[in-house]
Structure formats: C-alpha cells, structure tokens
C-alpha cells in the first residue's frame, strides 16, 4: 500500500495553480471483521475506582465503559479528597487504556432510592466538576444519574423524580458543556425540553443548546411492551414516543441495557428496533439471558457487535495519476455507513499524503466532511474536494490516506481513538489512518527549484 521511493526533503504547501490530467479509480471490498472503534459498541460496566484494570477491558475488545461514580457515602457530607483522587486516577486509567466512559453519577446502586437534597447535590457537583472538565476528552457522554435508585430517576427519597427540572439545571451548569446527557425515559426528555412538541431540527442539532444535548437511555430494553415502564401503557402514545426517538437519535446517542427476557427479546424484534433507534451502545453483561437469546438467534456478532453505532466502508476513491507540486489536486472518495448510527461527537476528516510511509501533507476536508451527518440512511457519502498539492524538490511516488482522529488535542494523535474503516488491508495501527492505495507521481514545480530545508516547517 505504501510507496517506497525515497523522499529527499520535507514537503510544504505553496499556493500555485495548474490542472490535473489522467486519474485512476481504486475500488474496495468490504470486511465482516469485528472492529475496535471508539465511542460505539458493547460497553463494559465498571465503577470508577483505581482497582479497575482498564487495560484488560480494552484487551477484551471494548472501547466503552459504563463508568459509574458512586457517592453514596456522602449523602449529606463533603466528598473526601481521597475519593476525588481515586476518581481522577480512574479517568487516567481510561485514557491510558484507550477507552472512553459513559459516565453516571449515582448515590445508590440498589433499589432503595436514597439520594441527596438539592443543596448537597450541588455541592457534590461542585466537587466533581474540575475532574469532569479535566477528563472531558475521555467522556463519551453522560447518563443523567443522581436521582433515585441506580440514578434511574425513580424512587427518589427526595422526590426529585416528581420535579426533575432543578436537577437538570444543575447538570447543565456543572457537566462539560459539549457533552450529551441521556435521561432515563422519553417522558422526562419531553418534560424537560419538550422535544415531542418541537422536534430538534437539522440546524439546531449539535448546537450545544440544552435541547440539542438531551437524549434518552433505556435500561430495560425489550423487557416488555412498555420496557418495564420506560414507555406509556397506551399503545398509541407508545408509538408516538418511539417515532420521536427514531427522529431524535439522528442527532444524539441512544442505547442502554436489557433487564429481563420477554416476547420482545428476540433477534427479529430487537434488531429492527435497534436499527430504527440508531442504537450506539449496549451493556455486554446484562441481562445474560437476553444476551444468550441474541447469541442463540444468530444476531449477536453479525448485528450487535458489528452494527452498534457507526461502521464505515470505503467504496472507491479517485486521484490523479500525476500531479505537479502546488497544482490543484482534485479527488473523490465514496463511502457508506453500514452501522446503525452516525458519529455523535465532532471529529475531523483528514486527507493525508504519504511518501515512503511518512505523512508529508495533511488537509482537513470541509465539504460533506462531518461524520455526525453520515447517517446510514444517507446511502453513498461522497467526499469531493480540491486542495493544493505539496511542494517537492524532485519526482516522488506518493499515495493517500483518510483519517478520522479524535477531535480533542489530548487524543488526536492516539491511533486507538481514530476510526477504522470496514475494509481489509487499509488500516495502519501506527498512524491511525486508512490507506486509500492510490499511487500518484508528485512532480517538482519548475518555478521554484530551491531545496526545502527541514527547519522551514
């Protein structure tokens, strides 16, 4: 895939104009391999303590952890410095292992429903805010938590589930402002932000407003007709909410866990609903009987393991056979999303120029280049753009790669946080990009024959 000609100098960008001539098209085959991609898929449940071996979780094939921060010992007290330090260590473990967390802060991890009053809840969030902000890069999104049993917004000893607006306002105030917050039921989503009365538009999506940040998680998925109270008893009302979810999840992540077998916990029903709701994540551990039913039905690996979240496949790419330094380089890349959902957090789409295994130029694409808009139902996604070829002091054989790294400065150079495409023989573990295979001759520009020194970068 990589070219082997020697690059005699470091290449830089210059603004020159010319026209490309002949071009070649590279077609790609798809792969059914299980891919370890960030911010999607089966998640591993773990408490945010320094006793968790996050690297082992990654080795088992996970990129997401359900990351519970359990503060039950501080209902009416300040969070201890020891606990805060342990939580910080856990986030550092996530980052080192190449994982991201689905973070939920809870007071009680059983059915009792004990939680703090609003005054203490705000104090606790004030304590946790610096840690959440510092480690925002490895937080995929939040589940709301805080209220009642397991933080699932019922059985609250302080009756917060009857009037959740003050708690929601605290989350908006103290959680990092660029993160989604998943609420336990559509009923609460609508009570807080009224998406049932005024659905989110393409223009407001990803805008950072409270309405654009709120979403729903289902922790009793396919457990009954109502998913154990997640949806209304009335079939017509239930149908309306499910239609709403299929719209909302074009713009915000949806997922959760199963909690018991039922007539709905079969492959046919579950796969159809997961696809409709753009399912992105699911608990790999619970409920074991439901997971086994999916395995016995033949949909576990082929559907859930592979299609939760996004799954991008390259279809073809077209690049010129020859290009002069500084010349207009026009290219086309075609791909599709065969997963169930788009990407939800922002990330750039980069075109890289390679020479002898080295990245010699990099371009951030701007046209149709937001993976958050690459919905499965969009069909073929076309990236067609013109950039300036880099300068060269001689003729070199080059090739190209596409890279979707993490958007955060801390992680953008970590290959384990970049997106791997579902094609054989394109992924480079060391660089975190997907090699497009097209070979091209980059010719030196006769206008400028001065050699380029390394220190000119």
Beta strands, then each sheet from edge to edge (+ up, - down):
strand 1: 23-27
strand 2: 41-47
strand 3: 64-70
strand 4: 100-106
strand 5: 139-143
strand 6: 181-183
strand 7: 214-221
strand 8: 254-258
strand 9: 279-283
strand 10: 312-320
strand 11: 322-324
strand 12: 328-337
strand 13: 350-355
strand 14: 358-364
strand 15: 381-388
strand 16: 396-403
strand 17: 427-428
strand 18: 433-435
strand 19: 440-443
sheet 1: 1+ 10- 12+ 15-
sheet 2: 2+ 3+ 4+ 5+ 6+ 7+ 8+ 9+ 2+
sheet 3: 11+ 19+ 16- 13+ 14-
sheet 4: 11+ 19+ 16- 18+ 17-
end
